Amino acid sequence: MTDDSKRLASDAGHKSDRALWPAVARGWRRKCPKCGSGPLLYSYLKVNDICKVCREELYHHQADDGPAYLTILIVGHIMAPLLLLTFTLWRPEPLTLFTIFAVGCVGLSLYLLPRLKGAIVGFQWARHMHGF
């Protein structure tokens, strides 16, 4: 093996030392993907620059619009069939239907958005993306 291939092999081994699913699960719980005990987010969607417990740098993340797209995708796939089912089975008044589903969509979106952002940051941390 040449020196370059040894270096690449050691880099590949180094990059696989972070387990993906535990990091994503910790991010989903809005905890640090490394230690699982420090808070990942402050405010509603802002990621802490450094974990307060293990001192892991978290400012490298680039979640951007990913959490919003995933939230829209999940909420749409849950609420659209429920809307169709509700309308065909019970035929509620349009204002009642709109009110219930508007509140449901907003509530589900507010619940999912920070959790999906945490999961994406955990994914990026586990895969050594963007400088992690």
N, C-alpha and C positions, 0 to 999 in steps of 0.2 A: 504494500500500500504506500502511496505517496503521502507526503506531508499534507497536501491539500485534502486528499480523501480522508485522512485520519481526522483532520480538523472538522470536516463536514460531518463525519460520523459522530464525533463527540458533540458537535452542535445539535445534531438530530437527537441524540440521547438526552441532551440537556433540555431540549424543548419538550420532551414528552414526560418530564417529571411532575407536571401539574395535571391532576385529574380533572377532566372536563365537567362531568356531571355534578360532583360535589361543589365545584366553583359556581356553576350555574344555579344550583339550588341555594347556595349561600347568597348569591346575588338576588335571587327571587325573594328571599327573606329580608332583603335590603341590608345585608351584613357584608363585611369585608370578604372578598373571595379567597383570601389567603388564610385568615385566622377564624373567620366565622363568628367573631364576637364584637368587633368594632362596627360602628354604624357606617354604612356606605354612603348614605344620602343625608344631607341636611336640607332644611327648607322642604320643598316638595319634590323637586327633581334635580337639585344640584348635588354633584358628586364631591365628597370631601377630597381635598388634595392629597392628604396623607391619612392613613388609618390611625386612629387615636390609640389603638391597643398594640398592634404589631409594627407600626411605622412603615407599612408598605405604601409606596407611592402609587396613587390612584389617578393622578391628573393626566395620565397618558390616554385615557379612554377617548374614543370617538364614536359615541353612540349615535349622535346626530339625529336623523329622523327615523331611524330603525324602530324604536319603541312606539312611536306614533303610528307608523305603518302597520306594525303587528297588532296594535290595539284596535285599529280600524278593521283589520282583517278578522280578528277573533270576535269582536263585538258584532260585526256584520253577519258572520256565519252562525252566531248564536241567536241573534235577535230576528233576523229575516225569516227563518223557518217558524219561530214562535209567533211572529206577527201573522204569517199566513195561516197557521194552525188556529190561532185565536180568532181570526176573522172568519174563517170558514166554519168553525164549530159553534161559536156563540153570537156572532154578528153584533158586537157592542156598538154603541153610538160612536161616531167618528172622533168626537172630542175626548171621550173616555179612552178610546184606543190610543189616540195620540198622546194623551197625558201619561198613561201608564208606560208606554214604550219609550217616550222621551226621557222620563225619569229613570227607567231601567237602563237605557243606553248611556246616559250621563253617569249614573252610578257605577256601572260596570267599567266604563272607560276610566273614571277616576281611580277605581280599585286596581285596574290592570297596568296603567301607565308607569307608575314608579317601580312596580315589580318586574315588568318587562325591561325597563331601563337597567335595573340591577342585574337581571339575567344576562343582558347583552354585555355589560361591563365584566361580569364573571366569565363569560365566554371569551372575551378579548383577553382577559388576564390569563386564563388557562392556556390559550393558544399563542401567547407571547406576541400579540398583535400591537402595533402602534407604539412600540417602545417599552412595553411591560417587561 
